[in-house]
Amino acid sequence: MSFAALPPNAIVLSAFLFMIALAGLIIGALFYYKRWRWLWDEWLTSLDAKKIGVMYIIVGFVMLVRGAIDAALMRGQQAVAAGDSLGYLSPEHFGQIFTAHGVIMIFFVAMPLMFGLFNLVVPMQIGARDVAFPFLNSLSFWLFAAAAVLMNISLVYGEFASIGWLGYPPLSELEYSPGVGVDYYIWILQIAGLGSLFSAINFLVTILKMRAPGMTLMRMPMFEWTTLASVVLVIVIFPILTATLAMLSLDRLLGMHFFTSDFGGNAMMYVNLIWAWGHPEVYVLILPAFGAFSEIVPTFAKKRLFGYSSMVAASIVICFLSFVVWLHHFFTMGAGANVNAFFGIATMVIAIPTGVKVFNWLATMYRGRITFTTPMYWFLGFVGTFTLGGMTGVMMAVPGIDFQMHNSLFLVAHFHNMVIGGVVFGYLAALSFWFPKIFGFTLDEKWGIRAFWCWLIGFFVAFMPLYLLGFMGATRRLEHYDASTGWQPLFIVAGIGVVIIALGIVFQAVQLVVSIIKRHEYADTTGDPWDGRTLEWSIPSPAPFYNFAIIPAVHGRDAFWEMKQSDPIVQARPAQEYVDIELPCNTPVGVYIGACAFVFGFAIVWHMWWLALLGFLGVVGLLIARSFDENTEYILPAAEIARLDAAYTQKTI
């Protein structure tokens, strides 16, 4: 560990200097405007689930920009690196960017957007004031944030792994990757994965134990069902990831042989374990997007969701079947015809409950009075892209086809069909839909629709050429190729698609700025901007920090819609007396534990054992100290609740 660990690459050093300058500018602005104390008290130490959700989403979007830049660098390299031209990235640097792109997009974009939505929506939809364990919620976020910081440092100081985002041995073993890159990879995922596991436990308990009176399981909104299925998957599969990476770390640190080819080790054990986590992880991400669409489509079709019971059953079936398809990721490994046939059939079968959902959404729209808002645009874009991705997935479920397409760009195009067309489109639709409930004003529709069209057109321009390149024999992780292949024109088209998607991200930033400037135009309207059917729309916008002054009683599946039928003027307020409520106090302990986890991760990567021990003891000591802290909650008196509730109601939009 020395200054020599700083890379000589001009691209990396420029990015590092830009990050330092940007961080300095933000910190300077906070001190200049005397907002540091406000940021610390109101946000960083907050236990309010909505604020934690907003912080998850902010970090997710920052990392989305970082991951998109990585994608642009890769596609730019492939567009120019044909024949005698070697491009601007070395093979080693390309491998690091390739690995970082996958890790960032899954762990630091999709996962924080998912948990951010859970924090924003789940307590309000079930009629709860908070999550079951507010401090654990804060701790989960700060562990994730510590891993995100470590992720960014890894490409500046030292190196990141050049092994692909799943880290297959033997390439990830010490003999073939002796640097710190793989160690960064392992401990980034361990820290982030621990935060995800804690958060999933928190939301499982919240949904099962904190629902409003009368909200039985079959009266829950569909978003709650898909959240429940998603967190159950996280709780089951993330310990697999933790154990797998722990064994790989022991191979590297202590010379053990879990995944080496000598002394009884077996690299295929790693492949089985990583995909036993990796394929259910896809459904962890997509199920909440399905739930969001199940709230958006009925709202803007002005109809009850078609086939509620079948949608619940489909979510449960997807949750179960996601565990029995992992082997289709290595059909080519010689498992045998019978094994391949079983997993091929299972992969085809899992398309059935997914298809049930698509048909139910379309049936909900049938003869509805559809309003084409930004969330509905995202849904309609999803239907086309996700259906295409599903069909190519069924193609690759046939072992014979997979033998030809495996490890080609056809597979890359299919995967992005599912993740961008499904997960990203779903989460962007959900953020547009619930944004006014959190912030009190809607996002600008014109810029939102412009961003959507850039994303949709850019997606097809970027990834349809990859299907063709896959048929033509282009493999994954390719940073240079022979000019005689004829691939370069398609790579150039794919690069143009990435630029169009980047323009969509810019338009979303413009949309946010324009919406903040125009927010006074929305403040003069009455009623919520989206006339939602579920419980969260029964409270003012933005939602109070306590969510519900009086916990409502639920009598049906579309709780707010039914309240409005009994009271057309609605603020859906039950005739009950205000009572004192108990709320959690803010605490900096989560921030401190996140800092100690970062120190531990950085130190163990660089084999600074004394510092790693200090970081670990800091985490343990802070947890013990927190357990003895009796001043963790405060009482909000009934009179103050009544005053605040009246004030919030008056400024509702």
DRENDREN-628066 format. One record per residue (C-alpha): residue number from 1; residue in three letters; x, z, y. Coordinates in steps of 0.25 Angstrom, whole numbers. Example, Ala and Ser with C-alpha at 12.3 -4.5 7.8 and 13.67 -1.06 7.14 Angstrom:
<sites>
  resi  resn      u      w      v
     1   ALA     49     31    -18
     2   SER     55     29     -4
</sites>
This chain:
<sites>
  resi  resn      u      w      v
     1   MET      0      0      0
     2   SER      7     -5     13
     3   PHE      5    -15     24
     4   ALA      9    -26     14
     5   ALA     -4    -24      8
     6   LEU    -10    -31     20
     7   PRO    -12    -45     16
     8   PRO     -5    -56     23
     9   ASN    -17    -66     22
    10   ALA    -21    -70     36
    11   ILE    -36    -70     32
    12   VAL    -36    -56     27
    13   LEU    -28    -50     39
    14   SER    -37    -57     49
    15   ALA    -49    -51     42
    16   PHE    -43    -38     42
    17   LEU    -39    -38     57
    18   PHE    -53    -43     60
    19   MET    -59    -31     52
    20   ILE    -50    -21     59
    21   ALA    -54    -27     73
    22   LEU    -69    -27     70
    23   ALA    -68    -12     65
    24   GLY    -61     -8     77
    25   LEU    -71    -15     86
    26   ILE    -82     -8     79
    27   ILE    -76      6     80
    28   GLY    -72      3     94
    29   ALA    -86      0     98
    30   LEU    -92     12     91
    31   PHE    -82     21     99
    32   TYR    -84     13    112
    33   TYR    -99     14    111
    34   LYS    -98     29    106
    35   ARG   -106     25     93
    36   TRP    -97     31     83
    37   ARG   -104     44     82
    38   TRP   -118     37     81
    39   LEU   -112     28     70
    40   TRP   -107     40     62
    41   ASP   -119     49     64
    42   GLU   -130     38     63
    43   TRP   -125     29     52
    44   LEU   -112     32     45
    45   THR   -116     46     41
    46   SER   -131     43     40
    47   LEU   -139     46     27
    48   ASP   -151     37     32
    49   ALA   -153     27     21
    50   LYS   -156     16     31
    51   LYS   -143     18     39
    52   ILE   -135     18     26
    53   GLY   -143      5     22
    54   VAL   -139     -1     35
    55   MET   -124      2     33
    56   TYR   -125     -4     19
    57   ILE   -130    -17     25
    58   ILE   -120    -17     37
    59   VAL   -108    -16     27
    60   GLY   -115    -26     18
    61   PHE   -116    -36     29
    62   VAL   -102    -34     34
    63   MET    -97    -36     19
    64   LEU   -106    -48     18
    65   VAL    -98    -54     30
    66   ARG    -85    -51     23
    67   GLY    -90    -57      9
    68   ALA    -95    -69     16
    69   ILE    -81    -71     23
    70   ASP    -75    -70      9
    71   ALA    -84    -81      4
    72   ALA    -81    -90     15
    73   LEU    -66    -88     13
    74   MET    -68    -92     -2
    75   ARG    -77   -104      1
    76   GLY    -68   -109     12
    77   GLN    -56   -108      2
    78   GLN    -63   -116     -8
    79   ALA    -67   -126      2
    80   VAL    -53   -129      6
    81   ALA    -44   -126     -6
    82   ALA    -45   -139    -14
    83   GLY    -33   -146    -19
    84   ASP    -20   -145    -11
    85   SER    -27   -135     -1
    86   LEU    -26   -121     -5
    87   GLY    -35   -115      5
    88   TYR    -33   -103     13
    89   LEU    -35    -92      3
    90   SER    -24    -89     -8
    91   PRO    -30    -87    -22
    92   GLU    -27    -72    -21
    93   HIS    -34    -71     -8
    94   PHE    -46    -79    -13
    95   GLY    -47    -70    -25
    96   GLN    -48    -58    -17
    97   ILE    -59    -64     -8
    98   PHE    -66    -69    -20
    99   THR    -67    -55    -26
   100   ALA    -70    -48    -12
   101   HIS    -81    -58    -10
   102   GLY    -88    -54    -23
   103   VAL    -86    -39    -21
   104   ILE    -90    -39     -7
   105   MET   -103    -47     -9
   106   ILE   -108    -39    -21
   107   PHE   -103    -25    -17
   108   PHE   -102    -25     -2
   109   VAL   -113    -35      2
   110   ALA   -124    -35     -8
   111   MET   -123    -20    -12
   112   PRO   -124    -14      2
   113   LEU   -135    -23      6
   114   MET   -143    -19     -6
   115   PHE   -140     -4     -4
   116   GLY   -142     -6     11
   117   LEU   -156    -11      8
   118   PHE   -159      0     -2
   119   ASN   -156     10      9
   120   LEU   -164      3     19
   121   VAL   -176      1     11
   122   VAL   -178     10     -2
   123   PRO   -181     23      5
   124   MET   -191     17     14
   125   GLN   -198      9      3
   126   ILE   -200     21     -6
   127   GLY   -204     30      6
   128   ALA   -192     39      6
   129   ARG   -184     44     18
   130   ASP   -171     42     12
   131   VAL   -163     39     -1
   132   ALA   -162     50    -12
   133   PHE   -148     54     -9
   134   PRO   -144     50      6
   135   PHE   -130     55      5
   136   LEU   -127     47     -7
   137   ASN   -133     35      0
   138   SER   -122     37     11
   139   LEU   -111     40      1
   140   SER   -115     27     -6
   141   PHE   -114     19      7
   142   TRP   -100     24     11
   143   LEU    -94     22     -3
   144   PHE    -99      8     -2
   145   ALA    -93      7     12
   146   ALA    -80     13      8
   147   ALA    -79      2     -3
   148   ALA    -83     -9      8
   149   VAL    -71     -4     16
   150   LEU    -62     -4      4
   151   MET    -66    -18      1
   152   ASN    -63    -24     15
   153   ILE    -49    -17     15
   154   SER    -45    -23      1
   155   LEU    -44    -37      7
   156   VAL    -36    -32     18
   157   TYR    -26    -21     13
   158   GLY    -21    -25     -1
   159   GLU    -30    -35     -8
   160   PHE    -43    -36    -15
   161   ALA    -45    -40    -29
   162   SER    -44    -55    -33
   163   ILE    -51    -53    -46
   164   GLY    -66    -58    -44
   165   TRP    -77    -48    -39
   166   LEU    -79    -43    -54
   167   GLY    -64    -40    -56
   168   TYR    -62    -45    -70
   169   PRO    -50    -40    -78
   170   PRO    -39    -44    -82
   171   LEU    -38    -49    -68
   172   SER    -42    -36    -62
   173   GLU    -32    -28    -70
   174   LEU    -19    -23    -64
   175   GLU    -10    -34    -71
   176   TYR    -17    -45    -64
   177   SER    -22    -38    -51
   178   PRO    -11    -28    -48
   179   GLY    -15    -27    -33
   180   VAL    -25    -18    -26
   181   GLY    -36    -28    -26
   182   VAL    -42    -24    -39
   183   ASP    -41     -9    -36
   184   TYR    -48    -12    -22
   185   TYR    -59    -20    -30
   186   ILE    -61     -8    -40
   187   TRP    -62      3    -30
   188   ILE    -71     -4    -20
   189   LEU    -81     -7    -31
   190   GLN    -80      7    -36
   191   ILE    -83     14    -23
   192   ALA    -94      4    -19
   193   GLY   -100      5    -33
   194   LEU   -101     20    -32
   195   GLY   -108     19    -19
   196   SER   -118      9    -25
   197   LEU   -120     18    -37
   198   PHE   -123     30    -28
   199   SER   -133     22    -20
   200   ALA   -140     16    -32
   201   ILE   -142     30    -37
   202   ASN   -147     35    -24
   203   PHE   -158     23    -23
   204   LEU   -162     25    -37
   205   VAL   -166     40    -35
   206   THR   -172     36    -21
   207   ILE   -181     26    -27
   208   LEU   -185     35    -40
   209   LYS   -187     48    -32
   210   MET   -190     46    -18
   211   ARG   -202     36    -17
   212   ALA   -214     40     -8
   213   PRO   -226     46    -15
   214   GLY   -234     36    -22
   215   MET   -223     26    -24
   216   THR   -222     24    -39
   217   LEU   -212     15    -45
   218   MET   -222      4    -45
   219   ARG   -226      6    -31
   220   MET   -211      4    -26
   221   PRO   -208     -8    -18
   222   MET   -200    -19    -26
   223   PHE   -188    -17    -18
   224   GLU   -188     -3    -23
   225   TRP   -189     -8    -37
   226   THR   -177    -18    -36
   227   THR   -169     -7    -29
   228   LEU   -172      3    -41
   229   ALA   -167     -8    -51
   230   SER   -155    -11    -42
   231   VAL   -150      3    -41
   232   VAL   -153      6    -56
   233   LEU   -143     -6    -59
   234   VAL   -133      0    -49
   235   ILE   -133     13    -56
   236   VAL   -131      7    -70
   237   ILE   -121     -4    -67
   238   PHE   -112      2    -56
   239   PRO   -106     13    -66
   240   ILE   -102      1    -74
   241   LEU    -94     -5    -62
   242   THR    -88      8    -59
   243   ALA    -83     10    -74
   244   THR    -78     -4    -75
   245   LEU    -70     -4    -62
   246   ALA    -65     10    -66
   247   MET    -59      5    -79
   248   LEU    -53     -7    -72
   249   SER    -47      3    -62
   250   LEU    -41     11    -73
   251   ASP    -35     -1    -79
   252   ARG    -28     -4    -66
   253   LEU    -24     10    -62
   254   LEU    -21     17    -75
   255   GLY    -17      5    -84
   256   MET    -30      7    -93
   257   HIS    -35     -5   -101
   258   PHE    -50     -6   -100
   259   PHE    -50    -21    -96
   260   THR    -36    -26   -100
   261   SER    -33    -34   -112
   262   ASP    -24    -24   -119
   263   PHE    -26    -10   -124
   264   GLY    -40    -12   -128
   265   GLY    -45    -17   -114
   266   ASN    -55    -28   -112
   267   ALA    -58    -36   -100
   268   MET    -71    -41   -105
   269   MET    -76    -26   -104
   270   TYR    -74    -27    -89
   271   VAL    -82    -40    -88
   272   ASN    -93    -34    -96
   273   LEU    -93    -21    -88
   274   ILE    -92    -28    -74
   275   TRP   -104    -37    -77
   276   ALA   -112    -26    -83
   277   TRP   -111    -21    -69
   278   GLY   -110    -35    -62
   279   HIS   -123    -42    -66
   280   PRO   -133    -31    -64
   281   GLU   -126    -30    -50
   282   VAL   -132    -43    -47
   283   TYR   -146    -37    -50
   284   VAL   -142    -25    -42
   285   LEU   -141    -34    -30
   286   ILE   -152    -44    -32
   287   LEU   -164    -34    -36
   288   PRO   -165    -27    -22
   289   ALA   -165    -41    -16
   290   PHE   -177    -44    -25
   291   GLY   -184    -31    -21
   292   ALA   -182    -35     -6
   293   PHE   -188    -49     -8
   294   SER   -200    -41    -15
   295   GLU   -202    -34     -2
   296   ILE   -200    -46      7
   297   VAL   -209    -57      0
   298   PRO   -222    -48      0
   299   THR   -219    -44     15
   300   PHE   -218    -58     20
   301   ALA   -228    -64     10
   302   LYS   -238    -53     14
   303   LYS   -242    -51      0
   304   ARG   -240    -40    -11
   305   LEU   -227    -43    -20
   306   PHE   -232    -51    -32
   307   GLY   -229    -45    -46
   308   TYR   -224    -31    -42
   309   SER   -223    -26    -56
   310   SER   -216    -38    -61
   311   MET   -206    -37    -50
   312   VAL   -203    -23    -54
   313   ALA   -202    -27    -69
   314   ALA   -193    -39    -65
   315   SER   -184    -29    -57
   316   ILE   -183    -20    -69
   317   VAL   -180    -31    -79
   318   ILE   -169    -37    -70
   319   CYS   -163    -23    -69
   320   PHE   -162    -22    -84
   321   LEU   -158    -36    -88
   322   SER   -147    -36    -77
   323   PHE   -139    -27    -88
   324   VAL   -140    -38    -99
   325   VAL   -134    -50    -92
   326   TRP   -120    -47    -88
   327   LEU   -113    -55    -99
   328   HIS   -118    -68    -93
   329   HIS   -106    -66    -84
   330   PHE    -97    -69    -95
   331   PHE   -103    -79   -105
   332   THR    -90    -86   -106
   333   MET    -83    -74   -111
   334   GLY    -86    -76   -126
   335   ALA    -96    -66   -129
   336   GLY   -103    -75   -139
   337   ALA   -116    -83   -139
   338   ASN   -126    -72   -143
   339   VAL   -121    -63   -131
   340   ASN   -121    -74   -122
   341   ALA   -135    -78   -126
   342   PHE   -140    -64   -124
   343   PHE   -135    -63   -110
   344   GLY   -139    -77   -106
   345   ILE   -153    -74   -110
   346   ALA   -153    -61   -103
   347   THR   -148    -68    -90
   348   MET   -159    -78    -91
   349   VAL   -170    -67    -94
   350   ILE   -166    -59    -81
   351   ALA   -170    -71    -73
   352   ILE   -184    -69    -77
   353   PRO   -187    -56    -69
   354   THR   -180    -62    -57
   355   GLY   -189    -74    -58
   356   VAL   -201    -65    -58
   357   LYS   -197    -59    -45
   358   VAL   -195    -73    -39
   359   PHE   -209    -77    -43
   360   ASN   -215    -64    -39
   361   TRP   -209    -66    -25
   362   LEU   -214    -81    -24
   363   ALA   -228    -76    -29
   364   THR   -228    -65    -18
   365   MET   -226    -77     -8
   366   TYR   -237    -85    -14
   367   ARG   -249    -86     -4
   368   GLY   -242    -76      4
   369   ARG   -242    -76     20
   370   ILE   -227    -78     20
   371   THR   -219    -75     33
   372   PHE   -206    -82     33
   373   THR   -196    -71     38
   374   THR   -181    -69     36
   375   PRO   -183    -61     23
   376   MET   -192    -71     17
   377   TYR   -182    -82     20
   378   TRP   -172    -74     13
   379   PHE   -182    -73      1
   380   LEU   -185    -88      1
   381   GLY   -170    -91      1
   382   PHE   -168    -81    -10
   383   VAL   -178    -88    -19
   384   GLY   -171   -101    -19
   385   THR   -157    -96    -20
   386   PHE   -159    -85    -30
   387   THR   -168    -94    -39
   388   LEU   -157   -104    -39
   389   GLY   -147    -93    -43
   390   GLY   -156    -88    -54
   391   MET   -157   -102    -60
   392   THR   -142   -104    -60
   393   GLY   -140    -90    -66
   394   VAL   -150    -94    -78
   395   MET   -141   -106    -80
   396   MET   -128    -97    -81
   397   ALA   -136    -88    -91
   398   VAL   -134    -99   -101
   399   PRO   -121    -96   -107
   400   GLY   -117   -111   -109
   401   ILE   -119   -114    -94
   402   ASP   -112   -101    -91
   403   PHE   -100   -106    -99
   404   GLN    -99   -118    -89
   405   MET   -103   -111    -76
   406   HIS    -95    -98    -78
   407   ASN    -85    -94    -68
   408   SER    -89   -106    -60
   409   LEU    -94   -107    -45
   410   PHE   -108   -110    -52
   411   LEU   -108    -95    -55
   412   VAL   -104    -91    -41
   413   ALA   -115    -99    -35
   414   HIS   -125    -93    -45
   415   PHE   -121    -79    -41
   416   HIS   -121    -81    -26
   417   ASN   -135    -87    -28
   418   MET   -140    -74    -34
   419   VAL   -132    -65    -24
   420   ILE   -134    -73    -11
   421   GLY   -147    -79    -14
   422   GLY   -153    -66    -20
   423   VAL   -145    -54    -16
   424   VAL   -141    -58     -2
   425   PHE   -154    -65      2
   426   GLY   -162    -53     -3
   427   TYR   -154    -43      5
   428   LEU   -154    -51     18
   429   ALA   -169    -53     16
   430   ALA   -171    -38     14
   431   LEU   -162    -34     26
   432   SER   -171    -44     35
   433   PHE   -184    -38     29
   434   TRP   -180    -23     31
   435   PHE   -171    -24     43
   436   PRO   -183    -21     53
   437   LYS   -186     -8     45
   438   ILE   -172     -3     47
   439   PHE   -169     -7     61
   440   GLY   -182     -9     68
   441   PHE   -181    -24     71
   442   THR   -182    -37     63
   443   LEU   -170    -47     62
   444   ASP   -171    -60     69
   445   GLU   -179    -70     61
   446   LYS   -172    -83     66
   447   TRP   -158    -78     64
   448   GLY   -162    -72     50
   449   ILE   -168    -86     46
   450   ARG   -156    -93     51
   451   ALA   -147    -84     43
   452   PHE   -155    -86     30
   453   TRP   -154   -101     31
   454   CYS   -139   -100     33
   455   TRP   -138    -91     21
   456   LEU   -147   -100     12
   457   ILE   -141   -113     16
   458   GLY   -127   -107     15
   459   PHE   -130   -101      2
   460   PHE   -134   -115     -4
   461   VAL   -122   -122      3
   462   ALA   -112   -112     -2
   463   PHE   -117   -110    -17
   464   MET   -123   -123    -21
   465   PRO   -110   -130    -21
   466   LEU   -104   -119    -30
   467   TYR   -115   -122    -41
   468   LEU   -109   -137    -41
   469   LEU    -95   -132    -41
   470   GLY    -98   -123    -53
   471   PHE   -103   -135    -60
   472   MET    -90   -143    -56
   473   GLY    -81   -132    -62
   474   ALA    -77   -124    -50
   475   THR    -74   -109    -54
   476   ARG    -75    -96    -46
   477   ARG    -64    -90    -39
   478   LEU    -58   -104    -35
   479   GLU    -49   -104    -23
   480   HIS    -43   -118    -25
   481   TYR    -47   -130    -33
   482   ASP    -42   -144    -35
   483   ALA    -47   -155    -26
   484   SER    -51   -164    -37
   485   THR    -62   -155    -42
   486   GLY    -71   -160    -30
   487   TRP    -76   -146    -27
   488   GLN    -71   -145    -13
   489   PRO    -83   -151     -6
   490   LEU    -92   -141    -13
   491   PHE    -83   -129     -9
   492   ILE    -84   -134      5
   493   VAL    -99   -134      5
   494   ALA    -99   -120     -1
   495   GLY    -90   -116     10
   496   ILE   -100   -122     20
   497   GLY   -111   -113     14
   498   VAL   -103   -101     16
   499   VAL   -102   -104     31
   500   ILE   -117   -106     31
   501   ILE   -119    -92     25
   502   ALA   -109    -86     34
   503   LEU   -118    -92     46
   504   GLY   -130    -85     40
   505   ILE   -122    -72     40
   506   VAL   -119    -74     55
   507   PHE   -134    -77     58
   508   GLN   -138    -64     51
   509   ALA   -128    -57     61
   510   VAL   -134    -65     72
   511   GLN   -148    -61     67
   512   LEU   -145    -46     68
   513   VAL   -139    -47     82
   514   VAL   -151    -55     87
   515   SER   -161    -46     80
   516   ILE   -154    -34     87
   517   ILE   -155    -41    101
   518   LYS   -170    -44     99
   519   ARG   -174    -31     92
   520   HIS   -183    -28    105
   521   GLU   -191    -40    102
   522   TYR   -195    -34     89
   523   ALA   -197    -20     94
   524   ASP   -210    -24    101
   525   THR   -217    -28     88
   526   THR   -226    -19     80
   527   GLY   -226    -17     65
   528   ASP   -214    -20     56
   529   PRO   -208    -34     57
   530   TRP   -210    -36     41
   531   ASP   -223    -31     37
   532   GLY   -218    -25     24
   533   ARG   -226    -19     12
   534   THR   -218     -7      8
   535   LEU   -216      7     13
   536   GLU   -204      5     22
   537   TRP   -213     -3     32
   538   SER   -222      9     34
   539   ILE   -211     16     43
   540   PRO   -206     12     57
   541   SER   -195      1     59
   542   PRO   -184      5     60
   543   ALA   -187     16     49
   544   PRO   -185     30     53
   545   PHE   -173     37     48
   546   TYR   -182     46     39
   547   ASN   -190     34     35
   548   PHE   -204     40     32
   549   ALA   -209     52     41
   550   ILE   -220     54     30
   551   ILE   -217     49     16
   552   PRO   -228     39     13
   553   ALA   -237     39      1
   554   VAL   -237     26     -7
   555   HIS   -249     20    -13
   556   GLY   -245      6    -18
   557   ARG   -234     -4    -19
   558   ASP   -235    -10     -5
   559   ALA   -235      4      2
   560   PHE   -234     -1     17
   561   TRP   -244    -12     14
   562   GLU   -254     -3      8
   563   MET   -252      7     20
   564   LYS   -256     -4     29
   565   GLN   -269     -7     22
   566   SER   -274      7     24
   567   ASP   -269      7     39
   568   PRO   -268     -7     45
   569   ILE   -261     -1     58
   570   VAL   -251      6     48
   571   GLN   -240     14     51
   572   ALA   -243     19     37
   573   ARG   -242     34     41
   574   PRO   -248     44     31
   575   ALA   -256     55     37
   576   GLN   -246     66     34
   577   GLU   -239     77     42
   578   TYR   -224     75     45
   579   VAL   -215     85     38
   580   ASP   -201     88     39
   581   ILE   -191     79     31
   582   GLU   -177     81     26
   583   LEU   -166     71     30
   584   PRO   -152     70     26
   585   CYS   -141     73     36
   586   ASN   -131     62     39
   587   THR   -117     65     33
   588   PRO   -103     59     34
   589   VAL    -99     62     20
   590   GLY   -103     48     15
   591   VAL    -94     42     25
   592   TYR    -82     51     21
   593   ILE    -84     49      6
   594   GLY    -84     34      8
   595   ALA    -71     36     16
   596   CYS    -65     44      5
   597   ALA    -70     33     -6
   598   PHE    -63     23      3
   599   VAL    -50     31      3
   600   PHE    -51     33    -12
   601   GLY    -53     18    -15
   602   PHE    -42     13     -6
   603   ALA    -32     24    -11
   604   ILE    -35     21    -26
   605   VAL    -33      6    -23
   606   TRP    -19      8    -17
   607   HIS    -16     19    -28
   608   MET    -15     30    -17
   609   TRP    -19     41    -27
   610   TRP    -18     53    -17
   611   LEU    -27     46     -7
   612   ALA    -37     41    -18
   613   LEU    -38     56    -23
   614   LEU    -40     60     -8
   615   GLY    -51     50     -7
   616   PHE    -58     54    -20
   617   LEU    -57     69    -17
   618   GLY    -63     66     -3
   619   VAL    -75     59    -10
   620   VAL    -77     71    -19
   621   GLY    -75     81     -9
   622   LEU    -85     75      1
   623   LEU    -95     74    -10
   624   ILE    -93     89    -14
   625   ALA    -94     93      1
   626   ARG   -107     85      3
   627   SER   -113     92     -9
   628   PHE   -111    106     -2
   629   ASP   -117    101     12
   630   GLU   -130    107     14
   631   ASN   -133    101     27
   632   THR   -137     87     22
   633   GLU   -151     87     26
   634   TYR   -160     90     39
   635   ILE   -174     92     42
   636   LEU   -182     82     51
   637   PRO   -194     90     56
   638   ALA   -208     85     55
   639   ALA   -210     85     70
   640   GLU   -197     76     72
   641   ILE   -202     67     61
   642   ALA   -215     65     68
   643   ARG   -208     62     81
   644   LEU   -198     52     75
   645   ASP   -209     45     67
   646   ALA   -217     43     79
   647   ALA   -205     37     86
   648   TYR   -201     28     75
   649   THR   -216     23     74
   650   GLN   -217     20     88
   651   LYS   -204     11     88
   652   THR   -207      4     75
   653   ILE   -207    -11     76
</sites>
